[in-house]
Amino acid sequence: MEIKQNERIDDLQYKGLKIIQDTAGFCFGIDSVLLSDFAKEIKAGSQVVDLGTGNGIIGILLCGKTKLKTITGIEIQEDVAQMAQRSIELNNLQDRFSIINASITDIFKNNLLQKNQYDAVVTNPPYKEKGTGVVNPENKKLIARHEITATLSDFISTASKLLKNKGEFYMVHKPERIVDIIEILRKNKLEPKELRIVYSNKDLDATLVLVKAIKGGNKFVKVLKPLYIYNKDGTYTDEIKQIYNIKGEE
């Protein structure tokens, strides 16, 4: 397995899974780990798409956490897509996880995937609207964090087109975008069904929101109990330890 300069192999501490990361690029964060746990109820035999897959962390974890049939990752950056492909090979997941190097806005233009064919879509899209926030001069990080190549609306509308009726959509995003998220979901026939707000600890404001929506679902949303990452002493909470398999759970 080829490991390039500035790359390392990280042990995901879950069922022997590993991932290649570029230390000079954008490494995955806790948001991707939380999304993979939030989406672990994806049904056995499902065909799944990960929009903006990055280094493949969500797809790799979902291959371990679920009995999905296949997952297809869409990644615009060629070198990042290639790195994700090498991680797939490292974990011998070639029969379940594949990568397409393309923009999500080109999926249907180039007939890369078919509409109305998928059971679930997951995504950890860029959080910052173009022209907002601190701009990182490193292009990989810029594309990962800012809506440079595709907007929130692009991600959600693409997901809706890919999903079968009653298909499931899972996303992690920032709570300050929740009004935009719900508005865009409903415009695209995706009904919000579950929201879970993530906090660093009980004394701080929310940092993330996990969203589940159903294509063609009925109007009813459940706000789940909060998820706290840290205790007051700075240690991980028991739930985060379980998600990260720190105590050895699977």
C-alpha positions as CSV (number, residue, x, y, z in Angstrom):
1,M,0.0,0.0,0.0
2,E,1.5,3.3,-1.1
3,I,1.8,6.0,1.6
4,K,2.8,9.4,0.2
5,Q,4.7,12.2,1.9
6,N,2.7,13.9,4.7
7,E,0.4,10.9,4.9
8,R,-0.2,8.6,7.9
9,I,-2.3,5.6,8.6
10,D,-4.7,6.0,11.6
11,D,-6.3,3.1,13.4
12,L,-10.0,3.9,13.8
13,Q,-10.2,1.6,16.9
14,Y,-13.2,-0.1,15.4
15,K,-13.3,-3.6,14.0
16,G,-9.7,-3.2,12.8
17,L,-10.6,-0.4,10.4
18,K,-7.9,2.1,9.3
19,I,-7.7,5.2,7.3
20,I,-5.0,7.1,5.4
21,Q,-4.9,10.8,6.2
22,D,-3.0,13.7,4.7
23,T,-1.4,15.6,7.7
24,A,-1.0,18.7,5.4
25,G,-4.6,18.6,4.2
26,F,-8.0,18.3,5.9
27,C,-8.2,15.5,8.4
28,F,-11.5,14.2,9.5
29,G,-13.1,15.5,12.7
30,I,-15.5,14.4,15.4
31,D,-18.4,15.6,13.2
32,S,-17.8,12.7,10.7
33,V,-17.6,10.2,13.5
34,L,-20.8,11.4,15.1
35,L,-22.6,11.3,11.7
36,S,-21.5,7.7,11.1
37,D,-22.9,6.8,14.5
38,F,-26.2,8.8,13.9
39,A,-26.6,6.9,10.6
40,K,-25.9,3.4,11.9
41,E,-29.6,2.5,11.7
42,I,-29.3,2.4,7.9
43,K,-31.0,-0.9,7.0
44,A,-29.3,-4.1,5.9
45,G,-28.9,-4.4,2.2
46,S,-29.1,-0.6,1.6
47,Q,-27.5,1.1,-1.3
48,V,-26.0,4.4,0.0
49,V,-24.3,7.5,-1.4
50,D,-21.9,9.7,0.6
51,L,-21.9,13.2,-1.0
52,G,-18.5,15.0,-0.5
53,T,-16.9,11.9,0.9
54,G,-13.5,13.4,1.5
55,N,-11.0,10.8,2.7
56,G,-13.8,8.2,3.0
57,I,-14.1,8.2,6.8
58,I,-17.9,8.1,6.9
59,G,-18.2,5.3,4.3
60,I,-15.5,3.2,6.0
61,L,-17.2,3.5,9.4
62,L,-20.6,2.8,8.0
63,C,-19.2,-0.4,6.4
64,G,-18.3,-1.4,9.9
65,K,-21.3,-0.2,11.8
66,T,-24.1,-1.3,9.3
67,K,-24.9,-4.1,6.9
68,L,-25.3,-1.8,3.9
69,K,-24.9,-3.5,0.6
70,T,-22.9,-0.7,-1.2
71,I,-21.8,2.9,-0.6
72,T,-20.6,5.2,-3.3
73,G,-18.6,8.2,-2.3
74,I,-18.6,11.4,-4.4
75,E,-15.4,13.5,-4.1
76,I,-14.4,16.5,-6.3
77,Q,-10.7,16.6,-5.4
78,E,-8.8,14.1,-7.4
79,D,-5.9,13.5,-4.9
80,V,-8.4,13.2,-2.0
81,A,-10.5,10.8,-4.0
82,Q,-7.4,8.7,-4.7
83,M,-6.5,8.7,-1.0
84,A,-10.0,7.5,-0.1
85,Q,-9.7,4.7,-2.7
86,R,-6.4,3.6,-1.1
87,S,-8.1,3.5,2.3
88,I,-10.8,1.3,0.8
89,E,-8.2,-1.1,-0.5
90,L,-6.4,-1.0,2.8
91,N,-9.6,-2.2,4.5
92,N,-10.5,-4.7,1.7
93,L,-13.8,-2.9,1.2
94,Q,-13.7,-2.8,-2.6
95,D,-16.8,-5.0,-2.9
96,R,-18.9,-2.5,-0.8
97,F,-17.3,1.0,-1.1
98,S,-16.5,2.8,-4.3
99,I,-15.4,6.3,-5.1
100,I,-16.4,8.6,-8.0
101,N,-14.1,11.6,-8.6
102,A,-16.6,14.3,-9.6
103,S,-18.5,17.3,-8.4
104,I,-21.9,16.6,-6.9
105,T,-23.3,19.1,-9.4
106,D,-22.2,16.9,-12.3
107,I,-23.7,13.6,-11.1
108,F,-26.8,13.8,-13.3
109,K,-25.2,15.9,-16.1
110,N,-22.8,13.1,-16.7
111,N,-25.1,10.2,-15.8
112,L,-22.8,9.1,-13.0
113,L,-25.6,7.8,-10.8
114,Q,-29.3,7.2,-11.4
115,K,-32.1,9.1,-9.8
116,N,-34.6,7.5,-7.3
117,Q,-32.4,4.5,-6.8
118,Y,-30.8,4.8,-3.4
119,D,-32.0,3.8,0.1
120,A,-29.9,6.4,2.0
121,V,-27.7,9.4,1.5
122,V,-25.2,10.7,4.0
123,T,-23.3,14.0,3.9
124,N,-20.9,16.2,5.9
125,P,-21.0,19.2,3.6
126,P,-19.0,22.4,3.9
127,Y,-20.4,24.5,6.7
128,K,-19.5,28.1,5.6
129,E,-21.4,30.0,3.0
130,K,-19.1,31.5,0.3
131,G,-17.8,34.8,1.4
132,T,-18.2,34.2,5.1
133,G,-15.8,33.1,7.8
134,V,-12.0,33.0,7.8
135,V,-10.8,31.7,4.4
136,N,-8.1,29.1,4.6
137,P,-5.5,29.6,1.8
138,E,-4.9,25.9,1.5
139,N,-7.3,24.8,-1.3
140,K,-8.1,21.4,0.2
141,K,-9.2,22.9,3.5
142,L,-11.0,25.8,1.7
143,I,-13.1,23.3,-0.4
144,A,-13.9,21.2,2.7
145,R,-15.0,24.1,4.8
146,H,-16.6,26.6,2.4
147,E,-19.3,26.3,-0.2
148,I,-16.9,26.9,-3.1
149,T,-17.9,24.1,-5.5
150,A,-21.4,23.3,-4.2
151,T,-23.9,25.0,-1.9
152,L,-26.1,23.5,0.9
153,S,-29.0,23.6,-1.6
154,D,-26.9,21.6,-4.1
155,F,-26.1,18.9,-1.5
156,I,-29.8,18.6,-0.4
157,S,-31.4,18.7,-3.8
158,T,-28.9,16.1,-5.1
159,A,-29.7,13.8,-2.2
160,S,-33.4,14.1,-2.8
161,K,-33.0,13.2,-6.5
162,L,-30.9,10.2,-5.6
163,L,-33.2,8.8,-3.0
164,K,-36.1,6.4,-3.5
165,N,-39.4,7.4,-2.0
166,K,-39.1,7.0,1.8
167,G,-35.3,7.0,1.5
168,E,-33.3,8.3,4.4
169,F,-31.1,11.4,4.4
170,Y,-28.5,12.0,7.2
171,M,-26.4,15.1,7.6
172,V,-24.2,16.9,10.1
173,H,-24.1,20.7,10.0
174,K,-23.8,23.8,12.1
175,P,-26.8,24.8,14.3
176,E,-26.8,28.4,13.0
177,R,-27.8,27.0,9.6
178,I,-30.8,25.0,11.0
179,V,-33.5,27.4,9.5
180,D,-31.8,27.2,6.1
181,I,-31.5,23.4,6.4
182,I,-35.2,22.8,7.2
183,E,-36.4,25.3,4.5
184,I,-34.2,23.6,1.8
185,L,-35.1,20.1,3.0
186,R,-38.9,20.8,2.6
187,K,-38.4,22.5,-0.8
188,N,-36.8,19.2,-1.9
189,K,-39.5,16.9,-0.5
190,L,-37.3,15.8,2.4
191,E,-39.2,15.9,5.7
192,P,-37.1,16.4,8.8
193,K,-37.7,13.5,11.2
194,E,-35.0,13.7,13.8
195,L,-32.7,16.4,15.1
196,R,-29.9,16.0,17.6
197,I,-28.0,19.0,18.9
198,V,-24.4,18.5,19.9
199,Y,-22.6,20.5,22.6
200,S,-19.0,20.6,23.6
201,N,-20.2,20.5,27.2
202,K,-23.3,21.5,29.3
203,D,-22.1,25.1,29.8
204,L,-21.5,26.0,26.1
205,D,-23.6,26.8,23.1
206,A,-24.4,24.1,20.5
207,T,-21.6,23.3,18.0
208,L,-23.2,20.8,15.6
209,V,-26.6,19.5,14.6
210,L,-27.4,16.0,13.3
211,V,-30.3,15.8,10.9
212,K,-32.3,12.9,9.6
213,A,-35.0,13.4,7.0
214,I,-37.2,11.1,4.9
215,K,-38.1,11.6,1.3
216,G,-41.8,12.0,1.1
217,G,-42.2,11.6,4.9
218,N,-45.1,12.9,7.0
219,K,-44.7,16.1,9.0
220,F,-43.4,15.1,12.4
221,V,-40.0,15.9,13.8
222,K,-38.4,14.4,17.0
223,V,-35.8,16.4,18.8
224,L,-33.6,13.9,20.5
225,K,-31.7,14.4,23.8
226,P,-28.6,16.6,23.6
227,L,-25.2,15.0,22.9
228,Y,-22.4,16.3,25.1
229,I,-18.8,15.7,24.0
230,Y,-16.9,16.6,27.1
231,N,-17.5,16.4,30.9
232,K,-16.7,19.6,32.9
233,D,-13.2,18.2,33.6
234,G,-12.4,18.0,29.9
235,T,-12.7,14.2,29.6
236,Y,-15.0,12.5,27.1
237,T,-18.5,11.7,28.2
238,D,-19.5,8.1,28.4
239,E,-21.5,8.3,25.2
240,I,-18.6,9.7,23.3
241,K,-16.4,7.0,24.7
242,Q,-18.8,4.4,23.4
243,I,-19.0,6.0,20.0
244,Y,-15.2,6.1,19.8
245,N,-15.0,2.6,21.2
246,I,-12.6,3.8,23.8
247,K,-13.7,1.2,26.3
248,G,-13.5,-1.6,23.7
249,E,-17.2,-1.7,22.8
250,E,-18.3,-2.6,19.2
